[in-house]
Amino acid sequence: MAALADRLDGLLFFPVTAFDAAGAFDPDGYRRHLRARLADGPAAVFAACGTGEFLALAPDEYEQCVAVAVQEAAGRVPVVSGTGYGTALARTYAAAAARAGADGLLVLPPEGVEGGQQGLLRHYEALAASTGLDLILYQRGQQAFEPATVARLAEVPGIVGLKDGRGDLDLMLRIVSAVRTAGRADFRFFNGMPTAEMTQLAYRAIGVPLYSSAIFCFAPDLALALHRAFDQEDAAALDTLVDVFLRPYVELRRRRPGYAVSLVKAATRELGHPVGGVRAPLTEPEPEHLRELLELVDRAREVLGRGGALG
């Protein structure tokens, strides 16, 4: 089988994690959500990551969640799962992901402890040494890598990429350049901003071709239309998609903290997938905000359907 980095070439699906009415992990609901979206043809499944509420999952739930994703993917596409916290817990989750059959790990930063760049090197080198799974680094929040740190980590066996959730394009271009100069042409870069499609034109311009898609959870047709427009460099289709869907959606998402997950999950639920609610500290969206999103999806489908942008 091809290496993980070579298989991550297409739309990347970040599923929500299904919970039942009592708030427990719902493997059947999760399985149905995965099965429906896998039929739409993503290139990979990123299970139990940010959109999947990794930080709200207990270790046993996490392992079960990843195992269900692996079963549903059935080798057709890779499954990458989240890990995070400090080194000891990150290793624990990495071991659980390996037992569940994951192909790789998206490593959330060890937030809450400041060890500088040397501390980051020590953390990620130790995690890479503890697992046979490939690692994708993830910078977000207050955690940022310096270009030299990424270039050095890119030389560590098993570290295959970096996902950016900070939006500092100057820093990202310097990171891309540093890794390229170090000779790691196969190192993969990902746009991990909330609603990454909104910034993807800018990211593509600096050498970051891959991105997270949470929109795919509830509107796969719109997500695929966007991905196709990026690939085909179809400026007219992208302008239409930005104007009728992405910009108003992002403005709606910004109305409350946590909407990058809770609004996505509520829309997924309302559009046919009983995935339950979100866990604290996230909160459910206001009903009127959810109605606005559903109306926005309908309006975007109508406009794009008339214009043929959905293909």
Secondary structure, DSSP 8 states (H G I E B T S, - for coil): ---HHHH--S-EE-----B-TTSSB-HHHHHHHHHHHHTT--SEEEETSTTTTGGG--HHHHHHHHHHHHHHHTTSS-EEEEE-SSHHHHHHHHHHHHHHT-SEEEE---TT---HHHHHHHHHHHHHHH-SSEEEEEE-TT----HHHHHHHTTSTTEEEEEE-S--HHHHHHHHHHHHHTT-TT-EEEE-STTGGGGHHHHHHTT--EEEESHHHH-HHHHHHHHHHHHHT-HHHHHHHIIIIIHHHHHHHTTSTTHHHHHHHHHHHHTT-------TT-----HHHHHHHHHHHHHHHHHHHHHTTT-
